[in-house]
Amino acid sequence: MTIPVITIDGPTASGKGTVADAVAQALGWHVLDSGALYRLTALVCLRREIDPDSVRAVADVARTLDVSFNDGIRLAGEAVSLEIRAEAVGNLASRVAAYPEVREALLQRQRDFRVAPGLVADGRDMGTAVFPDAGLKVFLLASAEARAARRHKQLMEKGIPATLGDLLEDLRARDARDTGRAASPLKPASDARILDSSDLSIDETVQQVLAWYGHPG
């Protein structure tokens, strides 16, 4: 029997990670934060001072990541959940994610998260490239202004300094990179359900996803 998958794709700071976590918890399923794999790749490149224009070197990093998600996000045993959320890491992650070689290096690793009883996977190409046979595909939208405000609030709560104007500029730049790249550009799958969460709470967004899946929530 095919293990069920729900994919939640969308642009940076659309809330897809938070929504995916809540949906997975409601269903008792596993969750995949695919963006964390790209952020981890970026973090290692920054630490090792690897030239981000060296596609082969970056792909080698992606292919050999020593990562676990069992107790937070760990890189070679080191807890890095907070560090990978830094804006410098996110900006580089968006950049290296445009490399087809990096995406190919991480493809099977992402698919390996598909284990019983089911998986909720969030990212940018979960429904189009990684799990094209998913039973429910959601494309989560929100205005750039709403997303910047959410990201600013998250960073402030974590004690990470940031300005709203800079975040908005970064988000728009990432959106342009993600939608314009040749390899798995950010776009909804042809059979995805579009959900604009600009004026919805996280709980309302989660309930809508669960309702689409046929779960009472």
N, C-alpha and C positions, 0 to 999 in steps of 0.2 A: 504494500500500500504506500502511495506517495505521501511523504511527510509534508503537512500543510505549511504554507509560507504566506505571510502578509508583508508586503513591501511598502515602505513609507519614504518616498523621495521628495526632495524639495531644495530650495536654495539655502544658503547659509543663514543660520539663526531663525529659521522658520518654525522652530520648536519640534522638529521631527524626532529628535533624540528623546526628549521628554515624553512625547506622545508614544513613541515606540516602547519605552520602558513601562509606561502605565498600561498599554494594551497587552504587552507580554505578561505583566503581573496579573491582569484580570483573567487571562486565558491559561495561566500556568505554563507559559511557553518560554523558550530561550530567546535572547535578544542579541542582535549583532549591530554594533555601532561601527559601520564600515569606515566612516570618516576618521575614526581613531587610528586605523591602520595607516592612513595617509599622513595623519599628524605625527604618528610615531616615526614614520619614514623621514619626515621633515625634521623632527627633533634630533634623530641620529645624524642626519646630514649637517645640521647646525653644530652639534657637539664635536663632530669629527672634522669640521670645516671642509666638507666636501663641496666641490663646485656644483651648484645646482644646475648648471648648463651641461654637466657631464651626465648624459642620459644613462649610459651604461653603469656608471658608478652608483647613481641613485637607484636604478633598478636592482642592482646587487644588494643594496641596503634593504629594499623592500622584500626581496626574496629570502633574506636571511634573518629577518626580525625575530628576536627571542621575546615573544609577547604572550601574556596570559590575561584573561579577563575574569578569573575565578574570584579574586579578592581585589576589586577595583582594577584599574589598568596598570599592568606591570611590565616593565622593560628589563629583561634579564634579572627579574626579581625585585627591581626598584619600583616603588610606587610613583607613577608619573601622571596620575589623573589630572592634577592641577597644572602641571608644567605644560602639558600638550594643549592647554586652552589659551595659552598666551597668544596675543595677536600676531607676533612675529612667526610663530610656529604655524598658525592658521593660514597666514598669507603664503608661506612657502609651501604648505600642503596643497593649497589650491593651484599653485604653479606647477609642482611636480606631478599632480594628478592628471595634468594634460598630456603626459608622456604615455603613449600606448604601451611601451615596454614596462612601465611601472604598473599600469593597470593589469597587464597580463600576468605580471609577477604575483599580484595579490588576488587574482580571480579565483583560483582553486582554493586558496586559503579561506576566502569568504564563503564559498560553497560548502566547505567542510563544517560550517556552523549549522547546517541543516540536519538536525537530529531530532528524534522524537521527544516530546509529543508535537512539537511545532516550533516555528521560528518567526519572529518579527524582525525584519531587517530594515534599517534606515540608512539612507545615503543619497546619492545623486543618480545612480544608474542601477539600482537594485531591481526595478521592474522591467527595465529595458535590456540590460546586459547580463546581470548576475543570476537573477531568478525570473526569467521570462515566462515561466509556467506558473507563477504564483497565483493562488486562488483569488486574492484580493490585492489590487495595486492602488495605492493612494498617492496622489501628488499634492503636497501641502504647500499652499501659497500664503503669503502675507506681504503687505507693502514694505518697501525698504525702510520707511520711517518706523513702522511698528517693529520690525526686526531689529533695527539699530537700538531702539529703546529697550527691547528685551535683553539684548546682548549687554548693553550698558548696565542694566540692573543686575544681571548675572555676575559681571566682572566686579561691580562694586561690592556685592555680597561676599565675594571671594577675596576682597582686599586687593584686587588688581586695578591699578589706575588706568583710566581711559576717559576720553572725551567723546561726547555724543556726535559731534561733527566729524571727527576722524573716523569713528566707527561707521557712520553712514557712507562716507567716501570709500572706505575699505570694502564695505558690503557691495556697493555698486560696481567696484572694480572686480571683485570676485565673481559677481553675477555675470559680468561681461566675459571673463575668462571661462567660467563654467559652461555658459551657453554657447560660446563661440569655438570651443576646442573641437578638434577633429575626432578625437577618441572619446566615445561615449559622452557626447554633450548632454548637459542638463536639459531634459525635456520630459514631459509625461509620456508614458507608454500609451499606445493607441487605445488600449482597453483600461486605462487608469481612471479612477474617480478623482475629480478635482475638488479640493477642499480649501477655501479661502478662510484662514483663521485670524485675519486682521482684527476682527471684532468679536472673536470667540475666546472664552477662557480655555485653559488646558483641559479642564474636565469636560467642557462641552465638545471640544475637538475629539477627545478620547471616546466619548459616548457615541459620536457620529461614526467613528471608525468601527467600533464594536457593533453598532446597529447595522452597518453595511455588511459586516461579516455574519450577522444573524445571531449575535450574542447579546443577551439582555443587559449586560453591563453590571 
